[in-house]
Amino acid sequence: MLLLFQKRIKPRIVCSFEKDEGKTAYGSVVGVFITYKNLSKIDYLAKLIDALNSIKTEETRKLILERIHTLSREDIKEIEKKCGLRVLDGRNEVVLGLPYVLKEICRLRNQLLNEKEVLIISDDTALTEKLTIKIAKELRFLTVMSKETVLLEKLGREVLIETGLSLQSIDKFGRTVQKFDMIINMSSDIDFHINNIKKNAIITDISIGRKLRGSNTSRKDLIIIEDLLFENGGIINSNPEVFSFNEKISSYVYEGIKSQDSIKPVGLIANNKKFKLKELVDTYYSRNSNSSVFLLK
């Protein structure tokens, strides 16, 4: 009955939302489906595209999707092509905020980020280049994994010029993966064996589709960061009786409403839970040692 009823429900604008304490109309909250249950990926995309095309206006430019991390790069390209909208995935915001987050986690553990060995698994896009140069300024040991030798050579030159750091590179996983304290994954096309990762390592997954989500079920000592959280602080408001934004918003929402790049993240999503940075450290590490709480007897 629900599926039959759903076919008769048309997508509609639930409410509008504003920026800057109601001074600027900025967009609309749209209801598309009653439920996602029993919808295949193909059906979901087809219905979503039809719904968006029936409800968008000439002023509509960007799209924030509630289920963005369930989509692949190809899914996003299809939506953008058929709807003429730019889908916001928040990856750029994670790249901008991640060096601060990792540095702060180290500080809360009485450690230094520049003493850590960090691996970036490249998706061979400009976003990998941006992250590499940005985080290299904080490190003494940085390795990039890619099979694109031209990209690696270019990155090596740019990092050396920008930071003076000599960038290391690998083209596949090997025993060396066990030496990395932090791994940042950009790629959605990766064969990742979690059991080979160093004990107590921190993994950040910035891949489209969050390829590594939930992969640490057999390794409770590992932290997998899935997203960064930013303070809403009244930047965006809507009708609270119909729909309201959380006080802390995900990177892909923040990307659509931010007014500057200097805002620091206030929390993160790791191992499928939301944390403040200090809360994460207190939860996964004892306060008086560098050992994971799961490894303490």
C-alpha positions in Angstrom: 0.0 0.0 0.0 2.8 2.4 0.9 4.5 1.9 -2.6 1.2 2.4 -4.4 0.6 5.6 -2.3 4.1 6.8 -2.9 3.6 6.7 -6.7 0.8 9.2 -6.3 2.8 11.6 -4.1 4.5 14.4 -6.1 7.8 16.1 -4.9 7.2 19.4 -3.3 9.0 22.3 -1.6 8.7 21.7 2.1 10.0 25.2 3.1 12.6 27.8 2.2 15.7 28.6 4.2 17.6 31.7 4.7 21.2 32.9 5.5 22.4 35.7 7.7 19.6 35.6 10.3 16.8 35.7 7.7 18.2 38.6 5.7 19.0 36.5 2.6 16.7 33.9 0.9 19.0 31.1 -0.1 17.2 28.0 -1.1 14.5 25.4 -0.6 14.1 22.2 1.3 12.5 19.7 -1.0 10.7 16.4 -0.1 11.0 13.8 -2.8 10.3 10.3 -1.3 8.3 9.0 1.6 10.7 6.1 1.9 13.9 4.8 0.2 13.0 1.2 1.1 12.6 -1.2 -1.8 14.1 1.3 -4.3 17.1 0.0 -6.3 19.9 2.4 -7.1 18.6 2.8 -10.7 15.1 3.5 -9.5 16.3 5.9 -6.9 18.4 7.9 -9.4 15.6 8.0 -12.0 13.0 9.1 -9.5 15.3 11.7 -8.0 16.3 13.2 -11.4 12.6 13.4 -12.5 11.6 15.0 -9.2 14.4 17.6 -9.3 13.7 18.5 -12.9 10.0 19.0 -12.1 10.6 21.3 -9.1 13.8 23.3 -9.8 13.7 26.9 -11.0 16.0 28.9 -13.2 17.8 30.2 -10.1 18.6 26.8 -8.8 22.3 26.1 -9.2 23.4 23.7 -6.4 22.1 20.5 -4.9 22.6 19.2 -1.4 21.5 15.6 -1.1 20.7 13.8 2.2 22.2 10.5 0.9 25.2 11.9 -0.9 27.6 9.3 0.6 25.6 6.4 -0.9 26.3 7.7 -4.4 29.2 6.9 -6.7 31.1 9.4 -8.9 29.1 8.1 -11.9 25.8 8.6 -10.1 26.8 12.2 -9.3 27.8 12.9 -12.8 24.5 11.5 -14.1 22.5 13.8 -11.8 24.6 16.8 -12.7 24.3 16.1 -16.4 20.5 15.4 -16.5 19.5 18.2 -14.0 22.0 20.9 -14.8 22.9 21.3 -11.1 26.2 21.0 -9.2 26.0 18.3 -6.6 27.9 19.3 -3.4 29.8 16.4 -1.8 31.8 18.4 0.9 35.1 16.8 -0.1 36.7 20.2 -0.5 35.6 21.2 3.0 37.2 18.1 4.5 40.4 18.8 2.6 40.5 22.3 4.0 39.7 21.3 7.6 41.5 18.0 7.9 45.0 19.3 8.7 43.6 21.3 11.7 41.6 18.2 12.9 44.6 15.8 12.8 46.8 18.4 14.4 44.3 19.0 17.2 43.8 15.2 17.8 47.6 14.9 18.2 47.7 17.9 20.5 45.0 16.4 22.7 47.1 13.2 22.9 50.3 15.2 23.8 51.8 14.3 20.4 52.9 16.2 17.4 51.5 15.8 13.9 54.8 16.4 12.3 56.2 13.3 14.0 53.5 11.1 12.3 54.0 9.1 9.1 51.1 10.0 6.8 49.9 8.2 3.6 47.5 9.8 1.0 45.8 7.4 -1.3 45.3 9.5 -4.4 42.2 9.6 -6.6 44.5 11.4 -9.2 42.4 14.6 -9.2 43.1 18.2 -8.4 41.7 17.6 -4.9 44.5 15.2 -4.1 47.0 17.8 -5.2 45.3 20.4 -3.0 45.3 18.2 0.0 48.9 17.1 -0.5 50.3 20.6 -0.7 48.2 21.8 2.2 49.0 19.0 4.7 52.7 18.8 3.6 53.2 22.1 5.4 52.4 20.4 8.7 54.5 17.2 8.2 58.0 15.8 7.9 57.0 12.4 6.6 54.4 12.3 3.7 53.8 9.5 1.1 51.4 9.5 -1.8 50.1 6.3 -3.4 49.3 6.4 -7.1 50.1 4.6 -10.3 50.1 7.9 -12.2 53.9 8.6 -12.4 53.4 12.0 -14.1 51.1 13.1 -11.3 53.6 11.9 -8.6 56.4 13.8 -10.3 54.4 17.0 -10.5 53.3 16.7 -6.9 56.9 16.0 -5.8 58.1 19.2 -7.5 55.2 21.3 -6.2 55.6 20.1 -2.6 59.3 20.6 -2.6 58.9 24.2 -3.9 56.0 25.1 -1.5 57.2 23.4 1.7 60.8 22.1 1.2 59.5 18.6 2.0 60.8 15.7 -0.1 57.6 13.7 -1.0 57.7 9.9 -1.0 55.6 7.8 -3.3 54.4 4.2 -3.7 52.3 2.6 -6.4 50.7 -0.2 -4.4 50.2 -1.5 -0.9 53.0 -3.6 0.6 54.5 -4.2 4.0 55.3 -0.5 4.2 51.6 0.3 4.9 52.2 -0.9 8.4 54.4 2.1 9.2 51.8 4.8 8.6 50.2 6.4 11.6 47.6 8.1 9.5 46.0 7.2 6.2 43.9 9.6 4.1 42.0 7.8 1.4 40.7 9.8 -1.6 40.1 6.9 -3.9 36.8 5.0 -4.5 38.7 2.3 -6.4 40.8 0.6 -3.8 41.5 -2.9 -2.4 42.0 -2.1 1.2 43.0 -4.8 3.8 42.3 -3.4 7.2 44.3 -6.1 9.0 47.5 -4.8 7.6 47.1 -1.3 9.0 49.3 -0.1 11.9 47.8 -0.5 15.4 45.9 2.7 16.6 46.1 4.3 13.2 43.7 7.0 12.2 42.1 6.6 8.7 40.3 9.4 7.0 38.0 8.5 4.2 37.3 11.3 1.7 36.4 9.0 -1.2 33.1 9.5 -3.1 30.8 6.9 -1.6 33.0 6.6 1.6 34.6 3.3 0.4 36.0 2.4 3.8 32.9 3.1 6.0 32.4 0.3 8.5 35.4 -1.6 7.3 37.1 -1.6 10.8 34.6 -4.0 12.4 37.5 -6.5 13.2 39.8 -3.7 14.3 38.4 -1.7 17.3 41.7 0.1 17.7 41.3 2.0 14.4 39.5 5.2 13.9 37.9 5.8 10.5 36.9 9.5 10.1 34.0 9.7 7.6 33.2 13.4 7.7 33.8 16.7 9.5 31.2 18.8 11.2 30.9 22.5 11.2 29.0 25.0 13.4 25.7 26.2 11.9 25.6 29.1 14.3 22.4 30.5 12.7 24.1 30.7 9.3 21.1 28.9 7.8 17.6 28.9 9.2 14.3 27.3 8.1 10.8 26.8 9.5 11.4 24.7 12.6 7.9 23.3 12.5 8.6 21.7 9.1 12.4 21.2 8.9 15.4 22.5 10.8 19.1 22.3 10.3 21.3 20.8 13.1 23.5 23.0 15.2 26.4 21.0 13.7 26.2 20.4 10.0 28.0 18.0 7.6 30.7 19.1 5.2 28.4 18.9 2.1 25.8 21.1 3.8 28.4 23.6 4.9 29.9 23.8 1.4 26.6 25.1 0.2 26.1 27.9 2.8 29.6 28.9 3.9 30.7 32.5 3.5 34.5 31.9 4.1 37.1 29.2 4.2 38.7 30.0 7.5 36.0 28.4 9.8 37.5 25.4 11.7 35.5 22.1 12.1 34.0 21.6 15.5 33.6 17.9 15.4 33.6 14.9 13.1 31.8 11.6 12.3 34.0 8.6 13.1 33.1 4.9 13.3 29.5 5.9 12.5 29.2 8.3 15.5 29.4 12.0 16.0 32.1 13.4 18.2 33.7 16.6 19.4 37.4 16.3 18.9 38.2 16.0 22.7 35.4 13.6 23.0 36.8 11.4 20.3 40.3 11.3 22.0 38.7 10.6 25.4 36.6 7.8 24.0 39.3 6.0 22.0 42.4 6.8 23.9 43.2 6.8 27.6 44.0 10.3 28.9 47.4 9.3 30.4 48.8 7.2 27.7 48.9 6.8 23.9 47.2 3.4 24.0 43.8 2.8 22.7 41.2 2.2 25.4 40.2 -1.0 23.6 43.7 -2.3 24.2 43.8 -1.6 27.9 42.9 -4.4 30.4 
